[in-house]
């Protein structure tokens, strides 16, 4: 499923004309899809849905045309529909001529005090926002701003009111996800043809409600060259490694994990166990010997590579020598989880990653990323393709920006540095994004606060490494790992709620997630 920005959507609509698909056909399809969703919502809300009052707020553009078509159909299906045209100029979209009753439309110009609008909102069961859509330009002001304030006040006072937006809630930039103070928050956003970047970008996503992506008759071939993709079940199922009946442990590859310290013992367990749980045949931990005993007790399947440690329980600066000697026996390497940042671990990372060694398929996470960021032009010495899994703070250090953990790093910035560094970037956070050096972008469709706890990133790193060991290519391993991690988190959220899920909960649930995705009855 492609994700398209405003310019791309305009280009797609223009190309539809070349395929003999008119704007009017797209609009009729969009309006019907909108009406069908509104009808479904009302049926779930009440068996007496034909008595529902529906208020359509329309502008004069194509978004308004979509809304008018929806209003016409809903009226034909027995609902009481009022279309309130809030165009500043008073212009009404030509689709109004198809309405069975011209009195269905009321113009804001005939309602200067907005008393009538306030009355209509107070009587409505469902409101459809068809004001601007993706074409917002400039700040909202004047009558339109007042209209939105009236609607927001009604929402605050009546939590039963349902608000549905066509393509994007008014007051939100569809491309950047930036919001205006006067924007509205809706229950459902209907994405016409394709989802838009703002649907999966904070802060906009918090105001879009659930996203319903509808087919409006655009041929798939038109968007085939668009580089941004929404991750779906269908995309991932084919990427899950197969499990042949004649397999042995070597069939599923070997992962070498390097990390851990006395302070962060649990990270080693979470990362190595995740690699095993996603199907790697063998996982070896290169960790300080002083934490091995505790790890053995929790994960007896793990094997160990003996490396030196400091008196304080961190990996010693010379440990790279043992790892390099053993590296040829492994298919994938995960470095950094729970490593700690000391003089010894800094030298260890410098020796391992900045000394022109060619390592197996590599995932770099956590403290290893912070250590890399301390070296100017680190990517020139560490030039092999690898997967980096930063959160916003780690990414800001890598690119040399002073930002807080809540700052959204634009996808264009991620593409720029992915290409510059020759690294696949897994930008962790709500709606995790995966970006490749060639400009491919994959966006995870969920944001799950239950995964916002210590150690879940270690689990993700282990999962990606485990997929790499099984022969999955690097971009597919990153995308598949992110999606399976997210699905597992959603499953736990459904069982436990959005608070109290801890990283280790993911480990036992992960194989069940994979089985369900494969269609197995578990």
Secondary structure as a PSIPRED ss2 file (coil, helix, strand):
# PSIPRED VFORMAT (PSIPRED V4.0)

   1 X C   1.000  0.000  0.000
   2 X E   0.000  0.000  1.000
   3 X E   0.000  0.000  1.000
   4 X C   1.000  0.000  0.000
   5 X C   1.000  0.000  0.000
   6 X H   0.000  1.000  0.000
   7 X H   0.000  1.000  0.000
   8 X H   0.000  1.000  0.000
   9 X H   0.000  1.000  0.000
  10 X H   0.000  1.000  0.000
  11 X H   0.000  1.000  0.000
  12 X H   0.000  1.000  0.000
  13 X H   0.000  1.000  0.000
  14 X H   0.000  1.000  0.000
  15 X H   0.000  1.000  0.000
  16 X H   0.000  1.000  0.000
  17 X H   0.000  1.000  0.000
  18 X H   0.000  1.000  0.000
  19 X C   1.000  0.000  0.000
  20 X C   1.000  0.000  0.000
  21 X C   1.000  0.000  0.000
  22 X C   1.000  0.000  0.000
  23 X H   0.000  1.000  0.000
  24 X H   0.000  1.000  0.000
  25 X H   0.000  1.000  0.000
  26 X H   0.000  1.000  0.000
  27 X H   0.000  1.000  0.000
  28 X H   0.000  1.000  0.000
  29 X H   0.000  1.000  0.000
  30 X H   0.000  1.000  0.000
  31 X H   0.000  1.000  0.000
  32 X H   0.000  1.000  0.000
  33 X H   0.000  1.000  0.000
  34 X H   0.000  1.000  0.000
  35 X H   0.000  1.000  0.000
  36 X H   0.000  1.000  0.000
  37 X H   0.000  1.000  0.000
  38 X H   0.000  1.000  0.000
  39 X H   0.000  1.000  0.000
  40 X H   0.000  1.000  0.000
  41 X H   0.000  1.000  0.000
  42 X H   0.000  1.000  0.000
  43 X H   0.000  1.000  0.000
  44 X H   0.000  1.000  0.000
  45 X H   0.000  1.000  0.000
  46 X C   1.000  0.000  0.000
  47 X C   1.000  0.000  0.000
  48 X C   1.000  0.000  0.000
  49 X H   0.000  1.000  0.000
  50 X H   0.000  1.000  0.000
  51 X H   0.000  1.000  0.000
  52 X C   1.000  0.000  0.000
  53 X E   0.000  0.000  1.000
  54 X E   0.000  0.000  1.000
  55 X E   0.000  0.000  1.000
  56 X E   0.000  0.000  1.000
  57 X E   0.000  0.000  1.000
  58 X E   0.000  0.000  1.000
  59 X C   1.000  0.000  0.000
  60 X C   1.000  0.000  0.000
  61 X C   1.000  0.000  0.000
  62 X H   0.000  1.000  0.000
  63 X H   0.000  1.000  0.000
  64 X H   0.000  1.000  0.000
  65 X H   0.000  1.000  0.000
  66 X H   0.000  1.000  0.000
  67 X H   0.000  1.000  0.000
  68 X H   0.000  1.000  0.000
  69 X H   0.000  1.000  0.000
  70 X H   0.000  1.000  0.000
  71 X H   0.000  1.000  0.000
  72 X H   0.000  1.000  0.000
  73 X H   0.000  1.000  0.000
  74 X H   0.000  1.000  0.000
  75 X H   0.000  1.000  0.000
  76 X H   0.000  1.000  0.000
  77 X C   1.000  0.000  0.000
  78 X C   1.000  0.000  0.000
  79 X C   1.000  0.000  0.000
  80 X E   0.000  0.000  1.000
  81 X E   0.000  0.000  1.000
  82 X E   0.000  0.000  1.000
  83 X E   0.000  0.000  1.000
  84 X E   0.000  0.000  1.000
  85 X E   0.000  0.000  1.000
  86 X C   1.000  0.000  0.000
  87 X C   1.000  0.000  0.000
  88 X C   1.000  0.000  0.000
  89 X C   1.000  0.000  0.000
  90 X C   1.000  0.000  0.000
  91 X C   1.000  0.000  0.000
  92 X C   1.000  0.000  0.000
  93 X C   1.000  0.000  0.000
  94 X H   0.000  1.000  0.000
  95 X H   0.000  1.000  0.000
  96 X H   0.000  1.000  0.000
  97 X H   0.000  1.000  0.000
  98 X H   0.000  1.000  0.000
  99 X C   1.000  0.000  0.000
 100 X C   1.000  0.000  0.000
 101 X C   1.000  0.000  0.000
 102 X H   0.000  1.000  0.000
 103 X H   0.000  1.000  0.000
 104 X H   0.000  1.000  0.000
 105 X E   0.000  0.000  1.000
 106 X E   0.000  0.000  1.000
 107 X E   0.000  0.000  1.000
 108 X H   0.000  1.000  0.000
 109 X H   0.000  1.000  0.000
 110 X H   0.000  1.000  0.000
 111 X C   1.000  0.000  0.000
 112 X C   1.000  0.000  0.000
 113 X C   1.000  0.000  0.000
 114 X C   1.000  0.000  0.000
 115 X H   0.000  1.000  0.000
 116 X H   0.000  1.000  0.000
 117 X H   0.000  1.000  0.000
 118 X H   0.000  1.000  0.000
 119 X H   0.000  1.000  0.000
 120 X H   0.000  1.000  0.000
 121 X H   0.000  1.000  0.000
 122 X H   0.000  1.000  0.000
 123 X H   0.000  1.000  0.000
 124 X C   1.000  0.000  0.000
 125 X C   1.000  0.000  0.000
 126 X E   0.000  0.000  1.000
 127 X E   0.000  0.000  1.000
 128 X E   0.000  0.000  1.000
 129 X E   0.000  0.000  1.000
 130 X E   0.000  0.000  1.000
 131 X C   1.000  0.000  0.000
 132 X C   1.000  0.000  0.000
 133 X H   0.000  1.000  0.000
 134 X H   0.000  1.000  0.000
 135 X H   0.000  1.000  0.000
 136 X C   1.000  0.000  0.000
 137 X C   1.000  0.000  0.000
 138 X C   1.000  0.000  0.000
 139 X C   1.000  0.000  0.000
 140 X C   1.000  0.000  0.000
 141 X C   1.000  0.000  0.000
 142 X H   0.000  1.000  0.000
 143 X H   0.000  1.000  0.000
 144 X H   0.000  1.000  0.000
 145 X H   0.000  1.000  0.000
 146 X H   0.000  1.000  0.000
 147 X H   0.000  1.000  0.000
 148 X H   0.000  1.000  0.000
 149 X H   0.000  1.000  0.000
 150 X H   0.000  1.000  0.000
 151 X H   0.000  1.000  0.000
 152 X H   0.000  1.000  0.000
 153 X H   0.000  1.000  0.000
 154 X H   0.000  1.000  0.000
 155 X H   0.000  1.000  0.000
 156 X H   0.000  1.000  0.000
 157 X H   0.000  1.000  0.000
 158 X C   1.000  0.000  0.000
 159 X C   1.000  0.000  0.000
 160 X C   1.000  0.000  0.000
 161 X C   1.000  0.000  0.000
 162 X E   0.000  0.000  1.000
 163 X E   0.000  0.000  1.000
 164 X E   0.000  0.000  1.000
 165 X E   0.000  0.000  1.000
 166 X E   0.000  0.000  1.000
 167 X C   1.000  0.000  0.000
 168 X C   1.000  0.000  0.000
 169 X C   1.000  0.000  0.000
 170 X C   1.000  0.000  0.000
 171 X C   1.000  0.000  0.000
 172 X E   0.000  0.000  1.000
 173 X C   1.000  0.000  0.000
 174 X C   1.000  0.000  0.000
 175 X C   1.000  0.000  0.000
 176 X C   1.000  0.000  0.000
 177 X C   1.000  0.000  0.000
 178 X C   1.000  0.000  0.000
 179 X E   0.000  0.000  1.000
 180 X C   1.000  0.000  0.000
 181 X C   1.000  0.000  0.000
 182 X C   1.000  0.000  0.000
 183 X C   1.000  0.000  0.000
 184 X C   1.000  0.000  0.000
 185 X C   1.000  0.000  0.000
 186 X C   1.000  0.000  0.000
 187 X C   1.000  0.000  0.000
 188 X E   0.000  0.000  1.000
 189 X E   0.000  0.000  1.000
 190 X E   0.000  0.000  1.000
 191 X E   0.000  0.000  1.000
 192 X E   0.000  0.000  1.000
 193 X C   1.000  0.000  0.000
 194 X C   1.000  0.000  0.000
 195 X E   0.000  0.000  1.000
 196 X C   1.000  0.000  0.000
 197 X H   0.000  1.000  0.000
 198 X H   0.000  1.000  0.000
 199 X H   0.000  1.000  0.000
 200 X H   0.000  1.000  0.000
 201 X C   1.000  0.000  0.000
 202 X C   1.000  0.000  0.000
 203 X C   1.000  0.000  0.000
 204 X H   0.000  1.000  0.000
 205 X H   0.000  1.000  0.000
 206 X H   0.000  1.000  0.000
 207 X H   0.000  1.000  0.000
 208 X C   1.000  0.000  0.000
 209 X C   1.000  0.000  0.000
 210 X E   0.000  0.000  1.000
 211 X E   0.000  0.000  1.000
 212 X E   0.000  0.000  1.000
 213 X E   0.000  0.000  1.000
 214 X E   0.000  0.000  1.000
 215 X C   1.000  0.000  0.000
 216 X C   1.000  0.000  0.000
 217 X C   1.000  0.000  0.000
 218 X C   1.000  0.000  0.000
 219 X C   1.000  0.000  0.000
 220 X H   0.000  1.000  0.000
 221 X H   0.000  1.000  0.000
 222 X H   0.000  1.000  0.000
 223 X H   0.000  1.000  0.000
 224 X C   1.000  0.000  0.000
 225 X C   1.000  0.000  0.000
 226 X C   1.000  0.000  0.000
 227 X C   1.000  0.000  0.000
 228 X E   0.000  0.000  1.000
 229 X E   0.000  0.000  1.000
 230 X E   0.000  0.000  1.000
 231 X C   1.000  0.000  0.000
 232 X C   1.000  0.000  0.000
 233 X H   0.000  1.000  0.000
 234 X H   0.000  1.000  0.000
 235 X H   0.000  1.000  0.000
 236 X H   0.000  1.000  0.000
 237 X H   0.000  1.000  0.000
 238 X C   1.000  0.000  0.000
 239 X C   1.000  0.000  0.000
 240 X C   1.000  0.000  0.000
 241 X C   1.000  0.000  0.000
 242 X C   1.000  0.000  0.000
 243 X C   1.000  0.000  0.000
 244 X C   1.000  0.000  0.000
 245 X C   1.000  0.000  0.000
 246 X C   1.000  0.000  0.000
 247 X C   1.000  0.000  0.000
 248 X C   1.000  0.000  0.000
 249 X H   0.000  1.000  0.000
 250 X H   0.000  1.000  0.000
 251 X H   0.000  1.000  0.000
 252 X H   0.000  1.000  0.000
 253 X C   1.000  0.000  0.000
 254 X E   0.000  0.000  1.000
 255 X E   0.000  0.000  1.000
 256 X E   0.000  0.000  1.000
 257 X E   0.000  0.000  1.000
 258 X E   0.000  0.000  1.000
 259 X C   1.000  0.000  0.000
 260 X C   1.000  0.000  0.000
 261 X C   1.000  0.000  0.000
 262 X C   1.000  0.000  0.000
 263 X C   1.000  0.000  0.000
 264 X C   1.000  0.000  0.000
 265 X H   0.000  1.000  0.000
 266 X H   0.000  1.000  0.000
 267 X H   0.000  1.000  0.000
 268 X H   0.000  1.000  0.000
 269 X H   0.000  1.000  0.000
 270 X H   0.000  1.000  0.000
 271 X H   0.000  1.000  0.000
 272 X H   0.000  1.000  0.000
 273 X H   0.000  1.000  0.000
 274 X H   0.000  1.000  0.000
 275 X H   0.000  1.000  0.000
 276 X H   0.000  1.000  0.000
 277 X H   0.000  1.000  0.000
 278 X C   1.000  0.000  0.000
 279 X C   1.000  0.000  0.000
 280 X C   1.000  0.000  0.000
 281 X C   1.000  0.000  0.000
 282 X E   0.000  0.000  1.000
 283 X E   0.000  0.000  1.000
 284 X E   0.000  0.000  1.000
 285 X E   0.000  0.000  1.000
 286 X E   0.000  0.000  1.000
 287 X C   1.000  0.000  0.000
 288 X C   1.000  0.000  0.000
 289 X H   0.000  1.000  0.000
 290 X H   0.000  1.000  0.000
 291 X H   0.000  1.000  0.000
 292 X H   0.000  1.000  0.000
 293 X H   0.000  1.000  0.000
 294 X H   0.000  1.000  0.000
 295 X H   0.000  1.000  0.000
 296 X H   0.000  1.000  0.000
 297 X H   0.000  1.000  0.000
 298 X H   0.000  1.000  0.000
 299 X C   1.000  0.000  0.000
 300 X C   1.000  0.000  0.000
 301 X C   1.000  0.000  0.000
 302 X C   1.000  0.000  0.000
 303 X E   0.000  0.000  1.000
 304 X E   0.000  0.000  1.000
 305 X C   1.000  0.000  0.000
 306 X C   1.000  0.000  0.000
 307 X C   1.000  0.000  0.000
 308 X C   1.000  0.000  0.000
 309 X E   0.000  0.000  1.000
 310 X C   1.000  0.000  0.000
 311 X C   1.000  0.000  0.000
 312 X C   1.000  0.000  0.000
 313 X C   1.000  0.000  0.000
 314 X C   1.000  0.000  0.000
 315 X E   0.000  0.000  1.000
 316 X C   1.000  0.000  0.000
 317 X C   1.000  0.000  0.000
 318 X C   1.000  0.000  0.000
 319 X C   1.000  0.000  0.000
 320 X H   0.000  1.000  0.000
 321 X H   0.000  1.000  0.000
 322 X H   0.000  1.000  0.000
 323 X H   0.000  1.000  0.000
 324 X H   0.000  1.000  0.000
 325 X H   0.000  1.000  0.000
 326 X H   0.000  1.000  0.000
 327 X H   0.000  1.000  0.000
 328 X H   0.000  1.000  0.000
 329 X H   0.000  1.000  0.000
 330 X C   1.000  0.000  0.000
 331 X C   1.000  0.000  0.000
 332 X E   0.000  0.000  1.000
 333 X E   0.000  0.000  1.000
 334 X E   0.000  0.000  1.000
 335 X E   0.000  0.000  1.000
 336 X C   1.000  0.000  0.000
 337 X C   1.000  0.000  0.000
 338 X C   1.000  0.000  0.000
 339 X C   1.000  0.000  0.000
 340 X C   1.000  0.000  0.000
 341 X C   1.000  0.000  0.000
 342 X C   1.000  0.000  0.000
 343 X H   0.000  1.000  0.000
 344 X H   0.000  1.000  0.000
 345 X H   0.000  1.000  0.000
 346 X H   0.000  1.000  0.000
 347 X H   0.000  1.000  0.000
 348 X H   0.000  1.000  0.000
 349 X H   0.000  1.000  0.000
 350 X H   0.000  1.000  0.000
 351 X H   0.000  1.000  0.000
 352 X H   0.000  1.000  0.000
 353 X H   0.000  1.000  0.000
 354 X C   1.000  0.000  0.000
 355 X C   1.000  0.000  0.000
 356 X C   1.000  0.000  0.000
 357 X C   1.000  0.000  0.000
 358 X C   1.000  0.000  0.000
 359 X C   1.000  0.000  0.000
 360 X C   1.000  0.000  0.000
 361 X E   0.000  0.000  1.000
 362 X E   0.000  0.000  1.000
 363 X E   0.000  0.000  1.000
 364 X E   0.000  0.000  1.000
 365 X E   0.000  0.000  1.000
 366 X C   1.000  0.000  0.000
 367 X H   0.000  1.000  0.000
 368 X H   0.000  1.000  0.000
 369 X H   0.000  1.000  0.000
 370 X H   0.000  1.000  0.000
 371 X H   0.000  1.000  0.000
 372 X H   0.000  1.000  0.000
 373 X H   0.000  1.000  0.000
 374 X C   1.000  0.000  0.000
 375 X C   1.000  0.000  0.000
 376 X C   1.000  0.000  0.000
 377 X C   1.000  0.000  0.000
 378 X H   0.000  1.000  0.000
 379 X H   0.000  1.000  0.000
 380 X H   0.000  1.000  0.000
 381 X H   0.000  1.000  0.000
 382 X C   1.000  0.000  0.000
 383 X C   1.000  0.000  0.000
 384 X C   1.000  0.000  0.000
 385 X C   1.000  0.000  0.000
 386 X E   0.000  0.000  1.000
 387 X E   0.000  0.000  1.000
 388 X E   0.000  0.000  1.000
 389 X E   0.000  0.000  1.000
 390 X C   1.000  0.000  0.000
 391 X C   1.000  0.000  0.000
 392 X H   0.000  1.000  0.000
 393 X H   0.000  1.000  0.000
 394 X H   0.000  1.000  0.000
 395 X H   0.000  1.000  0.000
 396 X H   0.000  1.000  0.000
 397 X H   0.000  1.000  0.000
 398 X H   0.000  1.000  0.000
 399 X H   0.000  1.000  0.000
 400 X C   1.000  0.000  0.000
 401 X C   1.000  0.000  0.000
 402 X C   1.000  0.000  0.000
 403 X C   1.000  0.000  0.000
 404 X C   1.000  0.000  0.000
 405 X C   1.000  0.000  0.000
 406 X C   1.000  0.000  0.000
 407 X C   1.000  0.000  0.000
 408 X C   1.000  0.000  0.000
 409 X C   1.000  0.000  0.000
 410 X C   1.000  0.000  0.000
 411 X H   0.000  1.000  0.000
 412 X H   0.000  1.000  0.000
 413 X H   0.000  1.000  0.000
 414 X H   0.000  1.000  0.000
 415 X H   0.000  1.000  0.000
 416 X H   0.000  1.000  0.000
 417 X H   0.000  1.000  0.000
 418 X H   0.000  1.000  0.000
 419 X H   0.000  1.000  0.000
 420 X H   0.000  1.000  0.000
 421 X H   0.000  1.000  0.000
 422 X C   1.000  0.000  0.000
 423 X E   0.000  0.000  1.000
 424 X E   0.000  0.000  1.000
 425 X E   0.000  0.000  1.000
 426 X E   0.000  0.000  1.000
 427 X E   0.000  0.000  1.000
 428 X C   1.000  0.000  0.000
 429 X C   1.000  0.000  0.000
 430 X C   1.000  0.000  0.000
 431 X C   1.000  0.000  0.000
 432 X C   1.000  0.000  0.000
 433 X E   0.000  0.000  1.000
 434 X E   0.000  0.000  1.000
 435 X E   0.000  0.000  1.000
 436 X C   1.000  0.000  0.000
 437 X C   1.000  0.000  0.000
 438 X C   1.000  0.000  0.000
 439 X C   1.000  0.000  0.000
 440 X C   1.000  0.000  0.000
 441 X E   0.000  0.000  1.000
 442 X E   0.000  0.000  1.000
 443 X E   0.000  0.000  1.000
 444 X C   1.000  0.000  0.000
 445 X C   1.000  0.000  0.000
 446 X C   1.000  0.000  0.000
 447 X C   1.000  0.000  0.000
 448 X C   1.000  0.000  0.000
 449 X H   0.000  1.000  0.000
 450 X H   0.000  1.000  0.000
 451 X H   0.000  1.000  0.000
 452 X C   1.000  0.000  0.000
 453 X C   1.000  0.000  0.000
 454 X C   1.000  0.000  0.000
 455 X C   1.000  0.000  0.000
 456 X H   0.000  1.000  0.000
 457 X H   0.000  1.000  0.000
 458 X H   0.000  1.000  0.000
 459 X H   0.000  1.000  0.000
 460 X H   0.000  1.000  0.000
 461 X H   0.000  1.000  0.000
 462 X H   0.000  1.000  0.000
 463 X H   0.000  1.000  0.000
 464 X H   0.000  1.000  0.000
 465 X H   0.000  1.000  0.000
 466 X H   0.000  1.000  0.000
 467 X H   0.000  1.000  0.000
 468 X H   0.000  1.000  0.000
 469 X H   0.000  1.000  0.000
 470 X C   1.000  0.000  0.000
 471 X C   1.000  0.000  0.000
 472 X C   1.000  0.000  0.000
 473 X C   1.000  0.000  0.000
 474 X H   0.000  1.000  0.000
 475 X H   0.000  1.000  0.000
 476 X H   0.000  1.000  0.000
 477 X H   0.000  1.000  0.000
 478 X H   0.000  1.000  0.000
 479 X H   0.000  1.000  0.000
 480 X H   0.000  1.000  0.000
 481 X H   0.000  1.000  0.000
 482 X H   0.000  1.000  0.000
 483 X H   0.000  1.000  0.000
 484 X H   0.000  1.000  0.000
 485 X H   0.000  1.000  0.000
 486 X H   0.000  1.000  0.000
 487 X H   0.000  1.000  0.000
 488 X H   0.000  1.000  0.000
 489 X H   0.000  1.000  0.000
 490 X H   0.000  1.000  0.000
 491 X H   0.000  1.000  0.000
 492 X H   0.000  1.000  0.000
 493 X H   0.000  1.000  0.000
 494 X H   0.000  1.000  0.000
 495 X H   0.000  1.000  0.000
 496 X H   0.000  1.000  0.000
 497 X C   1.000  0.000  0.000
 498 X C   1.000  0.000  0.000
 499 X C   1.000  0.000  0.000
 500 X C   1.000  0.000  0.000
 501 X C   1.000  0.000  0.000
 502 X C   1.000  0.000  0.000
 503 X C   1.000  0.000  0.000
 504 X C   1.000  0.000  0.000
 505 X H   0.000  1.000  0.000
 506 X H   0.000  1.000  0.000
 507 X H   0.000  1.000  0.000
 508 X H   0.000  1.000  0.000
 509 X H   0.000  1.000  0.000
 510 X H   0.000  1.000  0.000
 511 X H   0.000  1.000  0.000
 512 X H   0.000  1.000  0.000
 513 X H   0.000  1.000  0.000
 514 X H   0.000  1.000  0.000
 515 X H   0.000  1.000  0.000
 516 X H   0.000  1.000  0.000
 517 X H   0.000  1.000  0.000
 518 X C   1.000  0.000  0.000
 519 X C   1.000  0.000  0.000
 520 X C   1.000  0.000  0.000
 521 X C   1.000  0.000  0.000
 522 X C   1.000  0.000  0.000
